[in-house]
Amino acid sequence: MTTALIDLKTVARDDRGLRIALAGELDFYTAGQVGPRLRELAGSGHRNIVLDLCGLAFCDSAGIDLLTRLDRHCRVAGTRLLLCDVPPLVVKSMRVLSADHGLKFVVS
């Protein structure tokens, strides 16, 4: 029996967009698990997708790569990806990898 290391849930859906919470560990393995669902949601016609990352305990370069690819996927679909409550260590990792330049951060 395996335990899920990542949890993805829709928190709110309204006229402003879709709010999704990610909790757990976002790494090579779990990025592959949640990536397809996030891309599906990105193409679902919402104006905005707010990705709440306050529940992330860990995020490696594969997780950050997923976020940058998701941002590109959203832009192609006409959706704006907004990241909120990003843990400080994840922000620091994004800066080291220069991944923070194109991503939009918001305060919740």
N, C-alpha and C positions, 0 to 999 in steps of 0.2 A: 504494500500500500504506500502510495506517495502522497506527500503533503504539498498543497499548492503554496508556492513561494510568492505569488503575486495575486492580487485581487483587483478586478476591474468591475466597477459598478456605475451605472447611470444614477446620478444624484438628482438631477432636475432637467426637465425638458420644457421650454417655454418659447415665447416669440423672440426672445433674445438669443436663443441657441440651446446648446446641449452642454450640461456640466457632467464631467466624468471624473471619478476619483480612482486613483491608482494607489495601492498600498502594498507594502512588502518589499521584495527585492527585484529590481529591474536590471537583469544581466543578460548574458548571451542566451541562456536557456529560456528565461521567462519572456524576453523580448520576442522570441519566436512564437511564444504562446499567445501573447496579447496583440502582437502586431497586426495579424489579419483582421481581428475584430475592430481595432482602432481605425484601420484603413476603410473598413466597411462603414463605420460610423462617420468618417470624414466625407464619404461620398453620399451621405444620406440627405443632402439638401439643406442642412442647417447653415445659417449665416455665420455663427460662431460656435466653436468647440472650446470650452474652458476645461483644461486638464488640471485637476487639483492633485498636486504631488506631495502634500503635507504628510501623507502616510508612508512615503518611501523611506525605508530603513537603509537602503543601499542602491546605488546606481553606478554601473561601470560604463566603459566606453561603448559597449554594444547597446546599452539602454539610451545613452545620449545620441548615438547614431539613429536609433529608432525614432527619437523625438525630432531630429532634424529631417529625416525622411518623411515622417508624418506631416511636418510643416509643409514640405514641398508638395506632398500629395493633397493636402488641404487647399493650397493655393491653386493648384490645377483644377480642383473641384469647385473653386469659388467660395471656399470657406476660410475663415480666419481662425488659426489655432492660437489660443492664449494659455500660457502656463501660469498657474497661481500657487502660492504657498510652497515654492520650491525650496527644499532644505538647503541651508548654506553650503554644505559640502558638495552638493550636486551643482550649485551655481559655480562654485570654485572649479570643479572639474570641467564644467562647460567652458569657463573662461580659459583654462589651460589648453583645451582642445580647440579654442576659437569657435565654438559652436553657439555661443551666446549672441553673436552678431545678428543673425537673421531671426532669432526667436523672439516672441513678444511675451513679456512678463507683466502680470497685472497683480494688484493687491486685491484680495477678496474682501 
